[in-house]
Amino acid sequence: MDDIGVRAFAAARAMVGVRFRFQGCDPATGLDCVGLVWAAYAEAGVRLARPGGYPLRGWARERVETALIAAGFAPAECAGQAGDVALVALPAGQFHVGLIGTDNWIHAHAGLRRVVEAPVDAAVRAAPRWRLGQGG
């Protein structure tokens, strides 16, 4: 397993319970899904280029993928690793990201208004995975 990914997933796990805040990027004040991924990787020692003014809803998949690429992620073409980012397509043209572990994933849940850890479900399992710095 990728050591940075493992550290990022562990950092995300430590953020479970942090309140949800749209465009939030600081665990002390709240996180959204993008902020969670970026904060977890920062805790793991990697500063990612953060997209500005993202709505996730209304952006075409290509624009979301371009932001992931700009941050240093590439499509993961082999078996999943801890710290991979799942890009989940939700209804109404919205995208959601979170960090995947072995059986669980961690994401900022807007409905529950906090960062949560949940079992990987069918939607997450089917979602494209992105890995920092390598394609496979």
C-alpha positions in Angstrom: 0.0 0.0 0.0 1.0 3.6 -0.7 2.4 5.0 2.5 1.1 8.5 1.8 -2.3 7.2 1.0 -2.4 5.2 4.2 -1.4 8.3 6.2 -4.0 10.5 4.4 -6.7 7.9 5.1 -5.6 7.8 8.8 -5.7 11.6 8.9 -9.2 11.6 7.4 -10.3 9.1 10.0 -9.1 11.5 12.7 -11.4 14.2 11.2 -14.6 12.1 11.5 -17.1 14.2 13.3 -15.8 17.5 12.0 -18.7 19.7 11.0 -19.6 20.2 7.3 -19.1 23.6 5.9 -19.4 24.4 2.2 -16.0 25.2 0.7 -14.5 24.5 4.2 -10.9 23.6 4.1 -9.9 23.7 7.8 -10.9 21.0 10.3 -11.1 23.6 13.0 -13.9 25.5 11.2 -15.5 22.8 9.0 -14.9 20.8 5.8 -16.7 19.9 2.6 -15.8 16.8 0.6 -13.0 18.6 -1.3 -11.7 20.2 1.8 -11.6 16.9 3.6 -9.4 15.2 0.9 -7.1 18.2 0.7 -6.8 18.5 4.6 -6.1 14.8 4.9 -3.3 14.9 2.4 -1.9 18.0 4.0 -1.8 16.1 7.3 0.0 13.3 5.5 2.6 15.9 4.3 1.4 16.6 0.8 0.1 20.1 -0.2 -2.3 19.8 -3.1 -3.3 22.5 -5.5 -6.8 23.4 -4.4 -9.5 24.3 -6.9 -11.1 27.7 -6.3 -14.8 28.5 -6.5 -15.8 24.9 -7.1 -19.5 24.1 -6.8 -19.2 20.3 -7.7 -22.9 20.6 -8.7 -23.1 21.8 -12.3 -19.5 21.1 -13.2 -19.1 18.6 -16.0 -17.2 15.4 -15.0 -14.2 16.6 -17.2 -13.9 19.8 -15.1 -13.8 17.8 -11.9 -11.3 15.4 -13.3 -9.2 18.3 -14.5 -9.1 19.7 -11.0 -8.0 16.3 -9.6 -5.2 16.1 -12.3 -4.1 19.6 -11.4 -3.8 18.5 -7.8 -1.5 15.6 -8.7 -4.0 12.8 -8.9 -4.3 10.3 -11.8 -6.8 7.6 -12.5 -6.0 4.4 -10.5 -5.9 1.6 -13.0 -5.1 -1.3 -10.6 -6.5 -2.6 -7.3 -7.6 0.0 -4.8 -5.3 1.3 -2.2 -6.0 3.2 1.1 -6.1 6.9 0.4 -7.5 6.6 -3.2 -10.1 9.2 -3.9 -13.5 8.0 -5.1 -15.3 10.4 -7.5 -18.9 9.6 -7.0 -21.6 10.9 -9.4 -24.7 11.9 -7.5 -28.1 12.9 -8.9 -28.7 16.4 -10.3 -25.2 16.6 -11.9 -23.4 16.7 -8.6 -20.1 15.1 -7.8 -18.7 14.0 -4.4 -15.3 12.9 -3.3 -14.0 10.9 -0.4 -11.1 8.8 0.7 -11.3 5.0 0.4 -9.8 2.5 2.9 -10.1 -1.3 2.7 -13.8 -1.6 3.4 -14.8 1.9 4.4 -14.7 5.4 3.0 -14.5 8.8 4.7 -16.4 11.7 3.3 -18.0 15.0 4.3 -21.7 14.3 4.4 -23.7 17.5 3.6 -27.0 15.9 4.8 -25.6 14.8 8.1 -23.6 18.0 8.4 -20.3 16.3 9.4 -17.5 14.1 8.3 -18.4 10.4 8.5 -16.9 7.0 8.0 -19.2 4.5 6.2 -19.0 1.1 4.5 -18.1 1.2 0.9 -21.4 0.7 -0.9 -22.2 -0.1 -4.6 -22.0 3.5 -5.7 -18.6 4.0 -4.2 -17.3 0.6 -5.4 -18.3 1.5 -8.9 -16.9 5.1 -8.8 -13.6 5.9 -10.5 -10.7 6.0 -8.2 -7.9 8.5 -8.3 -4.5 8.0 -6.8 -1.9 10.6 -6.0 1.1 10.8 -8.3 0.5 7.6 -10.3 -1.9 6.0 -12.6 -1.7 2.5 -11.4 
